[in-house]
Amino acid sequence: MRRRFGRVEALRGVDLAVEPGELVAVLGASGSGKSTLLRAIAGLEPADAGRVLIDGRDQAGVPPPQRGVAMVFQSFALFPHLSVERNIGFGLRARREPDAAERVAEAARIVRLEDVLDRRPGELSGGERQRVALARALAARPRVLLLDEPLSNLDAQLRASTRTEIRRLQEQTGVTTLHVTHDQDEALALGHRVAVLRDGRVEQVGTPDEIWERPGSTWVARFVGTPPMNIVRAPLAGLDLPPAAHDLVAPAHGLVGFRAEEAIAEPVPDGSEIVFELAERVGAERLWHLRTGDEAVVVRAPDGLPPPAPGAPVRVRATTIRRFDPDSGRALP
């Protein structure tokens, strides 16, 4: 699928298949095309090229209300003057659905809002307003549920609890779902699979474990993970690789990647191109920030060892590595 806005090409040939009953998290930075993709699926944006297929049927010319798609927006888009019950049932009553009351009650029960149906959105917490928006979408009994950054307006603690609620609801209802987010933790926690978008293209699609353990490119490796995966040239003085990896990277220079928890560091008198910069505590983790040339390296601090002086040489022993092509950046076997 392609979609252009003037000179800006928001979607540059996105090809993504979602299985029935699957939750796919679409992960990307701002401007990567995530929201445009959802709006094109919903019929709110026309595609300049490509097709949207739902249950094998081409949606070209099908109006948004007839696509069997429900969308939850980042802003929730609730009517402040209406009660929770009337917000949930607004679309059903507008279409004069004969079973609107029963469907509202069912959706409210699924998202656990039965006790607040007479309240207005201004009387609810952020998490409750999010659940009203979800209930309104579920009450439509869609074939496809589209969630556009639905947690971005919530605080960190509420985001964590609400994403668990979304996963529970999706498993309970079995509705095919695309969940757009810029938050990698959210994508990895929610998705059966994760589609990583970069500049309007799909960079990689895989299970959360595949995206984390086997990133398809140096870009994905650096984008997914906090801190990002270390990508350095090898061989490198001061970097020890697993024994099986030496023949794969020597004598030609290549790129190897390893995460902070997959390496052990220790100060050495000399003979290393890796130097210490600073120590940092992030929650329960203590990290050492190192540098080799223009590349930053972050590893877990060794237990019981004080940080060396800035600029001191450090030896790093990687326990697991991935290899990448130095020209294309794509992952190698």
Secondary structure by P-SEA (a helix, b strand, c coil): cbbbccccccccbbbbbbcccbbbbbccccccaaaaaaaaaaccccccbbbbbcccccccccccccccbbbbcccccccccccaaaaaaaaaaaacccaaaaaaaaaaaaaccccccccccccccaaaaaaaaaaaaaaacccbbbbccccccccaaaaaaaaaaaaaaaaaaccbbbbbbccaaaaaacccbbbbbccccccccccaaaaacccccaaaaaaccccccccccccccccccccccccccccbbbbbbbccccbbbbbcccccccccccccccccbbbbbbbcccbbbbbcccccccccccccbbbbbbccbbbbccccccccc
